[in-house]
Amino acid sequence: MSGVATLASQGVGGIGFAPITHNYTTPGTGAETIQTSASTLVVKVWAGGGGGSNRSAAGNVGSGGGSAYSKATVHGPFAAGTIDYTVGAGGARGAPGPSTNGGSGGTSSAGGVGELVNIAGVGGGGGGVAAPAAGTGGDVNEAGTVGVVGSGSSVGGAAGQTVSAADGGGTGGGVAPGSGGNGDASNNAMAGAAGQVTFAWS
């Protein structure tokens, strides 16, 4: 699994350490190398968004739910090792044709091996349904708390809207990464966006 590393614009790390952020956006699993010279680690996790639905026979379109979100801050010193992570895929869009439902978003997590942080089971939003109802939001699962199924967190976003065929497809809840897919009145709904795991060392 691949990631993209970029230098952070601000932050003060350990002696001789340049602040750095690793963003993983490709669905799948991997391991983050612990930066032993850093003094602080901030981990953010977004689950995958729910997929959008196509219109029902009555012309109603439900959108995908929003993504879950969690964040944890850990202070060093850090020992050498790795931290396991998983990036959940976005939910599948409704199959072509009328009155089909979108798929639920995949779960993302960070933790394991090094055990510096453990954000587990951050669930994606529910898929939009081809009926007058919206997809549900993802779990609200801040580190150290139990996940709650609901409208999504302030970062994850609320459940998607439901609109009529005359208004076009419903808008997916949440924000990228992990936004919900849009519903579609012409039977070509969008898939939900994949989740993301970010490790910011400083």
NORDAUR-V474287 format. One record per residue. N is the residue number from 0. RES is the residue in three letters. PHI is phi in whole degrees, 0 to 359 (none if undefined). OMEGA is omega as a letter, one per 20 degrees, with the letter a starting at -180 (999 if undefined). NEAR is the number of other C-alpha atoms within 10 Angstrom. Layout:
<<N	RES	PHI	OMEGA	NEAR> <N	RES	PHI	OMEGA	NEAR>>
This chain:
<<0	MET	none	a	11> <1	SER	252	r	12> <2	GLY	222	r	13> <3	VAL	240	a	10> <4	ALA	253	r	14> <5	THR	225	r	11> <6	LEU	289	r	12> <7	ALA	289	a	14> <8	SER	279	a	9> <9	GLN	219	r	10> <10	GLY	121	r	12> <11	VAL	240	a	14> <12	GLY	255	r	17> <13	GLY	291	a	17> <14	ILE	299	r	9> <15	GLY	75	a	9> <16	PHE	255	r	15> <17	ALA	268	r	17> <18	PRO	307	a	22> <19	ILE	210	r	19> <20	THR	234	r	19> <21	HIS	248	r	19> <22	ASN	248	r	17> <23	TYR	247	a	24> <24	THR	236	a	23> <25	THR	272	a	18> <26	PRO	303	a	21> <27	GLY	140	a	15> <28	THR	241	r	16> <29	GLY	190	a	18> <30	ALA	221	r	16> <31	GLU	266	r	18> <32	THR	284	a	14> <33	ILE	290	r	18> <34	GLN	270	a	23> <35	THR	291	a	16> <36	SER	275	a	20> <37	ALA	283	r	23> <38	SER	250	a	19> <39	THR	216	r	21> <40	LEU	234	r	21> <41	VAL	244	a	16> <42	VAL	247	r	23> <43	LYS	237	a	20> <44	VAL	228	r	33> <45	TRP	243	r	33> <46	ALA	276	r	36> <47	GLY	286	r	39> <48	GLY	279	r	46> <49	GLY	288	r	45> <50	GLY	282	r	37> <51	GLY	280	r	43> <52	SER	251	r	41> <53	ASN	265	a	36> <54	ARG	294	r	34> <55	SER	272	r	22> <56	ALA	299	r	12> <57	ALA	275	r	13> <58	GLY	87	r	20> <59	ASN	268	a	27> <60	VAL	233	r	40> <61	GLY	261	r	39> <62	SER	263	r	41> <63	GLY	286	r	48> <64	GLY	283	r	45> <65	GLY	281	a	43> <66	SER	273	r	46> <67	ALA	279	a	41> <68	TYR	212	r	34> <69	SER	212	a	27> <70	LYS	216	r	18> <71	ALA	217	r	18> <72	THR	243	a	14> <73	VAL	234	r	14> <74	HIS	257	a	13> <75	GLY	285	j	15> <76	PRO	284	a	12> <77	PHE	246	r	17> <78	ALA	268	a	12> <79	ALA	296	r	10> <80	GLY	157	r	14> <81	THR	222	r	18> <82	ILE	236	r	19> <83	ASP	287	r	18> <84	TYR	212	r	24> <85	THR	226	r	26> <86	VAL	251	a	26> <87	GLY	282	r	30> <88	ALA	285	r	27> <89	GLY	288	r	32> <90	GLY	292	r	32> <91	ALA	291	r	25> <92	ARG	287	r	31> <93	GLY	300	r	30> <94	ALA	296	r	18> <95	PRO	306	a	13> <96	GLY	115	a	13> <97	PRO	286	r	21> <98	SER	59	r	21> <99	THR	236	a	23> <100	ASN	265	r	29> <101	GLY	277	r	33> <102	GLY	269	r	29> <103	SER	285	r	31> <104	GLY	287	a	37> <105	GLY	277	a	32> <106	THR	276	r	28> <107	SER	245	r	30> <108	SER	203	r	27> <109	ALA	215	r	30> <110	GLY	142	a	19> <111	GLY	110	a	16> <112	VAL	60	r	12> <113	GLY	289	r	17> <114	GLU	55	r	12> <115	LEU	283	r	19> <116	VAL	213	r	21> <117	ASN	218	r	19> <118	ILE	254	a	23> <119	ALA	243	r	21> <120	GLY	67	r	18> <121	VAL	278	a	30> <122	GLY	275	r	30> <123	GLY	282	r	40> <124	GLY	288	r	45> <125	GLY	288	r	34> <126	GLY	289	r	39> <127	GLY	294	a	42> <128	VAL	249	a	29> <129	ALA	277	a	30> <130	ALA	201	r	22> <131	PRO	287	r	17> <132	ALA	204	a	17> <133	ALA	267	r	28> <134	GLY	291	r	36> <135	THR	279	r	29> <136	GLY	285	r	36> <137	GLY	283	r	40> <138	ASP	300	r	28> <139	VAL	263	a	25> <140	ASN	223	r	23> <141	GLU	297	a	20> <142	ALA	306	r	20> <143	GLY	88	a	12> <144	THR	236	r	10> <145	VAL	278	r	12> <146	GLY	295	a	18> <147	VAL	237	r	17> <148	VAL	285	a	17> <149	GLY	185	a	17> <150	SER	275	a	24> <151	GLY	90	a	27> <152	SER	278	a	21> <153	SER	296	r	12> <154	VAL	271	a	16> <155	GLY	292	r	31> <156	GLY	102	a	26> <157	ALA	280	r	26> <158	ALA	298	a	31> <159	GLY	290	a	33> <160	GLN	275	r	23> <161	THR	241	a	25> <162	VAL	226	r	24> <163	SER	274	a	19> <164	ALA	301	a	20> <165	ALA	294	a	10> <166	ASP	268	a	13> <167	GLY	88	a	17> <168	GLY	291	r	29> <169	GLY	291	a	29> <170	THR	269	r	26> <171	GLY	290	r	37> <172	GLY	285	r	33> <173	GLY	82	r	34> <174	VAL	232	r	18> <175	ALA	295	i	20> <176	PRO	284	r	23> <177	GLY	84	r	36> <178	SER	287	r	37> <179	GLY	284	r	47> <180	GLY	286	r	40> <181	ASN	279	r	33> <182	GLY	286	a	41> <183	ASP	214	a	29> <184	ALA	283	a	26> <185	SER	256	r	16> <186	ASN	65	r	21> <187	ASN	216	a	20> <188	ALA	296	r	32> <189	MET	265	r	27> <190	ALA	284	r	29> <191	GLY	287	r	41> <192	ALA	283	r	31> <193	ALA	294	r	29> <194	GLY	283	r	35> <195	GLN	202	r	26> <196	VAL	233	a	27> <197	THR	238	r	22> <198	PHE	249	r	23> <199	ALA	247	a	22> <200	TRP	262	r	28> <201	SER	210	999	23>>
